[in-house]
Amino acid sequence: MRILVTGGAGFIGSHYVRTLLAGGYPGFTDARVTVLDKLTYAGNLANLEPVQGSPRLTFTRGDICDPVLLAAVVPGHDIVINFAAETHVDRSIAGASDFVAANVSGVQLLLQACLDAGVRRVVQVSTDEVYGSVAHGSWSEDAPLAPNSPYAAAKAGGDLMARAYARTHGLDVRVTRCCNNYGPYQFPEKVIPLFVTNLLDGRQVPLYGDGGNARGWIHVDDHCRGIQLVLERGERGKVYHINGDAELTNIQLTGALLECCGADWGMVARVEDRKGHDRRYCIDDSALRALGYAPRTPFRDGLSATVRWYRENRGWWQPLRRPGPVPVA
């Protein structure tokens, strides 16, 4: 079996690759993996160092927006999992064109390459942000898409491309939508690694607005197990939610991080709220749980382990830090 993992040098994609090559997914222990990654600022070959010696791993540097490259790389693979994406909301607000290119056009080009090459199965990895904000309750997979940021709108566009290729061409593509991820190897612009690395350096952390924005949280390992379950047992053309075990406001999350890092509230700087900041996300993952999914990493345990990883791996994140003023999560 040959699996192509696009965006496989990023945070979530590299976790999937490391787990698969370490034998973490029964039935896939002999699978050969090709990682295709553009190695933008958030793609990092260091994320693959634990498995770089594996004879089952091949790395190709390239962009899913390059149809000539895709025509050369995709054929011969049985499965494609697309982690490749521009993901940071603040960057999308500053400039949306890269997000549209990667998350919409790139997805279409990848799907076409899969169709042309006769790939048996595709998983498109997406986000709960495509639904916009929900004040009460939770979204089911058939909830209308109402994205509010350029990032979320671009991801929604890619998801709709996946739906179109499934309906029009019969391509076996499944879509996963997940809540906020955390864990080791996450680029330090996202809120948890940003706050942890700031606190480890004795720098203040920036808290948006009143801190009341709420998100679900999942350890990256649980997310990747959910993706694997959808790959193995999901149905073509369907969307599956992957949820964790915790919903926290940003101020609750900040308090937990301060506690883990041995810091106090004097290390928190209140900053102006993000434009169009969604108040709350919440997804219903009962469809995936019916297939046997459940998160295994309790949030507090996972958060403590994540803080410990950043404390012990300064050599990984220190070169990635932005110079100058405190960045905003």
GIDA-V58876 format. One record per residue. N is the residue number from 1. RES is the residue in three letters. PSI is psi in degrees with one decimal (NA if undefined). Layout:
N,RES,PSI / N,RES,PSI
This chain:
1,MET,135.5 / 2,ARG,129.7 / 3,ILE,128.3 / 4,LEU,123.3 / 5,VAL,104.3 / 6,THR,141.5 / 7,GLY,26.4 / 8,GLY,-1.0 / 9,ALA,3.8 / 10,GLY,-174.7 / 11,PHE,-59.9 / 12,ILE,-43.6 / 13,GLY,-41.2 / 14,SER,-32.8 / 15,HIS,-42.1 / 16,TYR,-46.0 / 17,VAL,-45.7 / 18,ARG,-42.1 / 19,THR,-44.5 / 20,LEU,-47.0 / 21,LEU,-20.1 / 22,ALA,2.4 / 23,GLY,21.6 / 24,GLY,-11.3 / 25,TYR,99.1 / 26,PRO,139.7 / 27,GLY,-11.7 / 28,PHE,17.5 / 29,THR,-17.6 / 30,ASP,3.7 / 31,ALA,140.5 / 32,ARG,140.0 / 33,VAL,129.3 / 34,THR,125.4 / 35,VAL,124.8 / 36,LEU,118.0 / 37,ASP,137.6 / 38,LYS,-18.7 / 39,LEU,51.8 / 40,THR,-169.0 / 41,TYR,-31.4 / 42,ALA,-7.5 / 43,GLY,134.6 / 44,ASN,118.9 / 45,LEU,-23.8 / 46,ALA,-24.6 / 47,ASN,-20.2 / 48,LEU,2.3 / 49,GLU,-39.2 / 50,PRO,-19.3 / 51,VAL,12.1 / 52,GLN,-21.6 / 53,GLY,0.0 / 54,SER,129.4 / 55,PRO,-10.2 / 56,ARG,2.4 / 57,LEU,130.3 / 58,THR,134.3 / 59,PHE,133.7 / 60,THR,125.9 / 61,ARG,126.6 / 62,GLY,176.1 / 63,ASP,133.4 / 64,ILE,-8.2 / 65,CYS,3.2 / 66,ASP,99.3 / 67,PRO,-30.7 / 68,VAL,-44.0 / 69,LEU,-44.4 / 70,LEU,-39.0 / 71,ALA,-25.0 / 72,ALA,-32.4 / 73,VAL,-41.4 / 74,VAL,-43.9 / 75,PRO,141.2 / 76,GLY,-9.9 / 77,HIS,140.6 / 78,ASP,-33.0 / 79,ILE,141.6 / 80,VAL,128.9 / 81,ILE,120.7 / 82,ASN,100.6 / 83,PHE,-10.9 / 84,ALA,125.4 / 85,ALA,152.8 / 86,GLU,131.9 / 87,THR,-14.5 / 88,HIS,121.5 / 89,VAL,-45.7 / 90,ASP,-39.5 / 91,ARG,-35.7 / 92,SER,-31.6 / 93,ILE,-38.2 / 94,ALA,-31.0 / 95,GLY,117.2 / 96,ALA,-13.2 / 97,SER,-40.2 / 98,ASP,-31.6 / 99,PHE,-42.0 / 100,VAL,-41.3 / 101,ALA,-50.6 / 102,ALA,-44.6 / 103,ASN,-16.8 / 104,VAL,-65.7 / 105,SER,-41.8 / 106,GLY,-40.7 / 107,VAL,-43.9 / 108,GLN,-44.3 / 109,LEU,-38.5 / 110,LEU,-44.0 / 111,LEU,-40.8 / 112,GLN,-41.0 / 113,ALA,-37.8 / 114,CYS,-42.2 / 115,LEU,-46.6 / 116,ASP,-33.5 / 117,ALA,-4.6 / 118,GLY,32.3 / 119,VAL,135.6 / 120,ARG,-32.4 / 121,ARG,139.3 / 122,VAL,138.2 / 123,VAL,122.7 / 124,GLN,116.8 / 125,VAL,121.2 / 126,SER,-159.6 / 127,THR,153.4 / 128,ASP,-12.4 / 129,GLU,-13.4 / 130,VAL,-16.8 / 131,TYR,-9.9 / 132,GLY,-152.2 / 133,SER,145.7 / 134,VAL,125.0 / 135,ALA,-39.7 / 136,HIS,155.4 / 137,GLY,-153.7 / 138,SER,158.9 / 139,TRP,140.0 / 140,SER,170.9 / 141,GLU,-19.1 / 142,ASP,12.1 / 143,ALA,146.9 / 144,PRO,145.2 / 145,LEU,129.3 / 146,ALA,61.5 / 147,PRO,146.3 / 148,ASN,-15.8 / 149,SER,155.9 / 150,PRO,-37.2 / 151,TYR,-52.6 / 152,ALA,-38.0 / 153,ALA,-40.0 / 154,ALA,-41.4 / 155,LYS,-39.9 / 156,ALA,-39.0 / 157,GLY,-41.6 / 158,GLY,-39.9 / 159,ASP,-40.4 / 160,LEU,-32.7 / 161,MET,-42.0 / 162,ALA,-44.3 / 163,ARG,-43.4 / 164,ALA,-41.8 / 165,TYR,-32.4 / 166,ALA,-44.2 / 167,ARG,-43.8 / 168,THR,-44.8 / 169,HIS,-8.7 / 170,GLY,16.8 / 171,LEU,133.5 / 172,ASP,90.8 / 173,VAL,132.9 / 174,ARG,145.9 / 175,VAL,132.8 / 176,THR,140.5 / 177,ARG,125.1 / 178,CYS,159.1 / 179,CYS,-170.2 / 180,ASN,133.8 / 181,ASN,154.9 / 182,TYR,165.0 / 183,GLY,-175.1 / 184,PRO,156.9 / 185,TYR,17.8 / 186,GLN,130.3 / 187,PHE,134.6 / 188,PRO,46.6 / 189,GLU,-21.5 / 190,LYS,157.3 / 191,VAL,-45.8 / 192,ILE,-52.7 / 193,PRO,-30.0 / 194,LEU,-49.4 / 195,PHE,-43.2 / 196,VAL,-48.5 / 197,THR,-35.8 / 198,ASN,-48.6 / 199,LEU,-37.3 / 200,LEU,-26.6 / 201,ASP,4.4 / 202,GLY,24.9 / 203,ARG,152.3 / 204,GLN,160.2 / 205,VAL,141.5 / 206,PRO,124.3 / 207,LEU,120.3 / 208,TYR,136.7 / 209,GLY,-132.6 / 210,ASP,0.1 / 211,GLY,11.6 / 212,GLY,-1.0 / 213,ASN,132.6 / 214,ALA,140.5 / 215,ARG,150.8 / 216,GLY,149.8 / 217,TRP,139.7 / 218,ILE,139.7 / 219,HIS,142.1 / 220,VAL,-30.5 / 221,ASP,-39.3 / 222,ASP,-39.7 / 223,HIS,-47.9 / 224,CYS,-32.8 / 225,ARG,-37.1 / 226,GLY,-41.7 / 227,ILE,-44.7 / 228,GLN,-38.2 / 229,LEU,-41.0 / 230,VAL,-41.6 / 231,LEU,-44.7 / 232,GLU,-39.1 / 233,ARG,-2.3 / 234,GLY,174.3 / 235,GLU,144.8 / 236,ARG,139.7 / 237,GLY,-1.2 / 238,LYS,156.5 / 239,VAL,138.9 / 240,TYR,132.7 / 241,HIS,144.2 / 242,ILE,116.3 / 243,ASN,159.5 / 244,GLY,-152.2 / 245,ASP,11.6 / 246,ALA,136.1 / 247,GLU,123.6 / 248,LEU,146.9 / 249,THR,162.0 / 250,ASN,-31.4 / 251,ILE,-33.7 / 252,GLN,-42.1 / 253,LEU,-43.5 / 254,THR,-44.8 / 255,GLY,-41.5 / 256,ALA,-38.6 / 257,LEU,-39.5 / 258,LEU,-43.9 / 259,GLU,-45.8 / 260,CYS,-31.8 / 261,CYS,1.4 / 262,GLY,34.0 / 263,ALA,168.9 / 264,ASP,178.8 / 265,TRP,-11.4 / 266,GLY,-13.9 / 267,MET,5.8 / 268,VAL,127.1 / 269,ALA,120.9 / 270,ARG,132.4 / 271,VAL,161.9 / 272,GLU,141.8 / 273,ASP,153.1 / 274,ARG,147.1 / 275,LYS,133.1 / 276,GLY,31.1 / 277,HIS,114.4 / 278,ASP,137.5 / 279,ARG,-41.8 / 280,ARG,137.7 / 281,TYR,144.7 / 282,CYS,127.7 / 283,ILE,146.9 / 284,ASP,116.7 / 285,ASP,27.7 / 286,SER,-29.2 / 287,ALA,-41.7 / 288,LEU,-37.2 / 289,ARG,-29.8 / 290,ALA,-20.5 / 291,LEU,-2.0 / 292,GLY,6.1 / 293,TYR,144.0 / 294,ALA,139.3 / 295,PRO,142.0 / 296,ARG,-18.6 / 297,THR,106.1 / 298,PRO,140.8 / 299,PHE,-47.4 / 300,ARG,-40.3 / 301,ASP,-44.6 / 302,GLY,-37.9 / 303,LEU,-43.6 / 304,SER,-42.7 / 305,ALA,-36.1 / 306,THR,-45.4 / 307,VAL,-42.4 / 308,ARG,-39.7 / 309,TRP,-44.4 / 310,TYR,-34.3 / 311,ARG,-37.3 / 312,GLU,-5.1 / 313,ASN,46.8 / 314,ARG,-33.0 / 315,GLY,-22.5 / 316,TRP,-46.4 / 317,TRP,-23.8 / 318,GLN,-43.1 / 319,PRO,-14.4 / 320,LEU,-8.6 / 321,ARG,142.2 / 322,ARG,137.1 / 323,PRO,163.7 / 324,GLY,-149.7 / 325,PRO,162.0 / 326,VAL,125.7 / 327,PRO,168.0 / 328,VAL,134.9 / 329,ALA,NA
